[in-house]
């Protein structure tokens, strides 16, 4: 048994204290919001110290995100040093899947020996907007093999550039330009977007993409949703989080209310290194859709949803068979999308796999902290070397 303090995610931050002797009853902090706000950082520190006061005894470790620059990471390292315990870094998408496993592992299912079953590996599909990967790249469209403290990346969406870094997440037209560049069609960026954003802005992004200037890569599913919304003219700049993805889902829903679609196998590809590539769909449909026709836009949006689900499921099912795994866990904020979720769940269950989803917890970052704690507890239980010396880490990152 272990008592773990988890400092949560950067976005929609909420911390928790998890006692593995009573995993259904974690102690939660309030939701603090994004840690880019100094007030949220101050509130987080007050909350975690309040959780420590409620712990009823010493804690065994402090879990935190893998990203070294987050306030939550710095706070975790300071607390671990003060308390004389280990700070344990947990990769963001590993934590998303682990949060689902923690919730399901604590349930007593009459049809299965839950504790024994949850000790087995699972395939995880983690889809969201961003999370630092173990290779230093921004992940977010991942197929993982999770076995307690172990997490192997066995597939991912093909990468897109982020022209202007975080700004690209707020301006879907930039992601659309990145998708054109990824398809070898960079010459279309200026004529396509200059009428909307101005010629200077369009030329600047074209140049950045061509030269690779300030254009880090990401595999995030959220940025693919942004790119498609931008290509279809549904969103240029976002006024609130996920606005483009919501508009894209609404368009898809309109089409699917009265139509059925067959996914074309030629609209996606799988590379030998496990990259799930939906660029064929862009070339065949999305780049040629008439953006002035609402019906055409709605159909293209629906086709994107179903093609993405089909590609992810095909790879996840293959990996489940390869690794002799029967459980697939779904985590990350993209699973708020009902069309994507229903399509993925239906295909996985039709393949005979058991699908695990968040129940009482949020599938997004607000429900991440128990996953961090779960991985940390697994690490401690098995004696894995995922812990770090808090004092040394604090010196390194401050």
N, C-alpha and C positions, 0 to 999 in steps of 0.2 A: 504494500500500500504506500502511496506517496501523496503529498500535499504540494501542489504546484501553483504558483502565481504566474498567470499569463498576461502579457501587456497588450495583446491585441494588434489590430492592423493600423495602418496609417490613415486610411479613409474610414469614416463611420466608426471611429475607435470606441471600443468597449473592452474593459479588462475583466478577468474573472479569476477566482480562486477555486481550483478543482481538487477535491479530495477523492482519490480513486476508490476509497471505501464507500463513498456515497456519490457516484458520478451523476446521478439524476438531479442532484441538488447543488450545482455550483453556485458560489456566491458571485453575484454580478455587480460591477460598477454601473453607473449611469452610462448612457451612450454620449460620448463627448464630441462627436463630429470629427472633422478632419484635423490632423495634427499640424497642418500648415498655419493654424490659428494659435497664437501664443496662449490665448485663454483656454483653449482645449488642452494644451500641454500642461498648463497649471492645474486644470481640473483633473487630468489623468493622474498626476503625481499625488494629489490629495486623495483621490479614489483608491489607488493601490495601497497607500499607507493605511487608509481606513479598512481595506480588505485584510491587510496583515494584522490589524488590531482585532479583527473578528475571527481570525484563523483558529483560535483555541489551542494554539501550540506552534512550534517552529515549522517553517516550511522547508521543503527539500530542494527546491530549485526555482529559478525564474526563467520563464520561456519568453522568447521575443522573435520578431521577424528577422530574416536573414540580412536585410538591408542595413549596412553599418551607419547610415547617416540619419535614420529616423530618430526622433526624440524618444520614442518608445524603446528603441534599442539602447540608447544612452542611459535612459532611466533604469532599464533592466540591469545593465551592467553595474550601475552605481548601487542599486539595491542588493544585488548579489554580493558585491564586495562588502557592503555594510553588514550583511547577514552571514557572511562566510559560507555561502552555498554556490553552486555552479549556475552560470547563465547558459542557457541552451538555445541556440539559434535554430529556427525551424523555417524551412522554405515555404513561401506563401501558399503555393498550390498544394503542397503536401498537407499543410494545415487545413485547407479547405476540405480536402477529402477526409482527413482525420476527424474533423468536426462532425461529419456525417457518421463515421465509424464510432465515435465516442457516444453519440446519441443512440445509435442502434445497438451498440454493444452493451448499453446499460439496460436495454429492454429485455424482459423475460418473455420470449416468444414461445408459445406452447408447441409450435411445430418444429422447433429446432433448439439444439443446445447452443444458445447464443454465445456464451463465453468461449466454447470450443471453436465455433464457426468463425467468430471475429478474430481469433488468433491466426486465421489463415490469410494469405495474401488476397488482395482485391485489385481489380482494375479501377482506376479513377479517371473520370473525365472532368477536368477542371477548366471552366470557361469564364473569363472575366476581362477586366480592362487592363490590369497591370499587376505585376508582382516580380520582384527580382529573382531571376533564375540562378542556378548554381554555376552557370557559365558566364554570369555577369550581364546577360541579355534580359530585356523585359519580356517575361513570359505571359501567357494568358489564354492559350488555346492548346491544352496539354492532355495527353493520354499517359497515365502513370501506372506503374506497378508498385503498389504500396503494401509493405509488410512490416507493420509496427514502425520502428524507428528508421527502417530502410525505405527509400523511395527512388525508383529508377524511372527515368523519362524514356518511354518506349514509342512515343510519337508526338507530333505537334503540328499545328497549322504552319504553312509556309510563311516566312517572315515578310513584313512590310516595313518600309522606312517610316520614320516619324519626323517629317520635315519641320524643324523648329522645336523638337522634343515635346514638352508638355502642351505647348500651344496647339499641336496637331490634334490632341484629344478634344480640344474645344472647338476646332474648326474642321468639320468633316470634309470640306472641299480639299483640304490639304491631304487627307487620307485617300480621297478619290484620285488626286494627282499622283500619290505614291502608288496606287493600284495601277494606274496607267503606265507609270514607269516600270513597275514589276512585270507588266505584260509586254514590255518592249515597245510601248506606244507613247513615249515621252513627248513626241512631237505634237500630240493632241492636247497637251496640258494648256498651252496658252490660248489657242482658239476656243477651247471648251469652257475655260473658266474666266478669261479676261472680261467678257461681258458682265459677269456677276461680281467679281472681286476687284476688277481693274487690271489693266495690262501689266503695270509694274509689279504688282503682287504675284500675278501668275508667272511672269518671267523670272522673278526671284526664286519662287519655289521650283520652277523647272531647272534653273541653274544649280540650286542646292542639291536636288536629286541627281542630276547628271554628274556632279562633282563629289557627291557624298559628304557635303558640308553640313554639319549639325543635323545629321539624319541617322540617328541610331536605329537599330532594327528592333522590331517587336513581333512576337507570334500571337499577340492578344486577339481573342475572338471579338472583343468589344471594338477594336480598331477596324476589323473587317466589316462589322456592322456599320460603322461610321463611313467607311469607304464606299460601301454599296449605297447607303443613303445619299451620300454626296454625288455619286455617279448618276443616280436616278432623279436628282434635283429635289429631294425631300428635305435636305438640310444643308445649309451653308455654314452657319455658325450656331453653336448651341447656347441657349440661354440658361439651361439647367442640365444636370447630369443625365445622361442616357436619352436625351431628347431625340437624337437621330435614330437610335435603336428602337425607341418607342414608335416613332413615325413609320419606320420600316415594318415593324410588327403589325401595326394597324393597317398598313397597305396590304400586307400579306393576308391578314384576316379577312379583309373585304373580298379578296379574290377567292379564298378558300371557302367562304360561306356558300358559294354557288358553283364552284368548279372543283374538279379533282386534277391533280397533276401527277404524271409519272416522271420520276427522276431519271435522267439519262446518264448511263454509266460513263459516257464520254465527257461529262461535265465536271469530273474531278479526277485526280490522279494521285497515286501514292508513289513517292520516290523511294529508292532503295534504302535511304537512311531514315525512313519513317516520317517524312514530311507529307502532310495532307494538303494537297494543292487544289484550290478551287479556281485558279486562274482560267482553266478551260471554260468555266461557266461565264466568267467575265467576257471572254472573247466571243463566245457563241450567242450570248443573250444580253447581258447587262450593258455592254458598251454600244449595242445597236438598238436598245429599247427606245421607243419614242417617248421622251420625257414630257412631251406636250399632251400625251394620251393617258389619262388617269387609269384606264383599263390596262394598258401596256405596262405602266409602272407597277400597278398592283400585282400583275402576273409575274413580273420579274422579281419583285420582292418575295412573293411566295416561293418562286423557284429557288431563290437563294437560301431561304430557310430550310427547305426540304433537301436541297443538295448538300448543304453543310451537315445536316443531321445524318444523311445517308453516308457521307464520307467518314464522319467521326465514328458512326456505329460499325461500319465495315471494318475499320481498323481495330476498334475496341474488341469486337467479337473475335477477330483473328488473334489478337493478343491474349484474350481469355482462353481460347483453345490452346494456344502455344504454351501458356504457363499453367494450364489446367486449373483455371480459376473460374468460379461460378458466380461470384458477386461483382457487381459494377456499381461504384458509388459516384454520384453526381454532385459537384460543388462549384460554387462561384456565382457571381451576380447575374451572369447571362441566363441562368436557369429561372430567373423571374419571367423570362420570355416563355409564354405558354405554348406557342406553336412549336418552338424548338424543343422544349422539354417533352411535350406529348409525343412528338415524332421520334425522339431518341428513346424514350421509355418503351414505346410500342415496339420498335425494332429490336431492342435488347431483350424484351420479354418474349417476343416471337422466336428469338434464337435460343430460348431456354435459360436465359440468365436471370439472376435475381437482382433487381434494381433497388439500390438504397438511396434515398433522398432525405434532405433536411425535413424535419417535421415541425417541432416547436421552435427550433432555431432558424434564424435567417440563413438562406443559402449564400448571402453576400458577406461582406467584410464585417458587418455588425455581429455575425455569429462565428467569427474565426477563432476567438481566443480559446474556447475549449479544445479546438484542434491542436493548437500550439501546446496546451497542457497535456493532451493525450500523447502526442509524439514525445514530449519530454519524459513523461512517465514510462513510456515504452523503452526509451533510451536508458533510463536509470534501471529498469527492471532487468534488462538484458546486458547491462554493463557496456553499452556501445560507447565509442569514443566521439560522440557528437557534442559532448560538453566542452566548454572552453574556460580557461582561467579568467575569471572576471576582472581581476586586477590588471593582468597583461592586456586584455582586450580594451579596457577602459583607457589605458595609456595609448594604445594604438589608434583609437578612433577619436580622441579628444585633443 
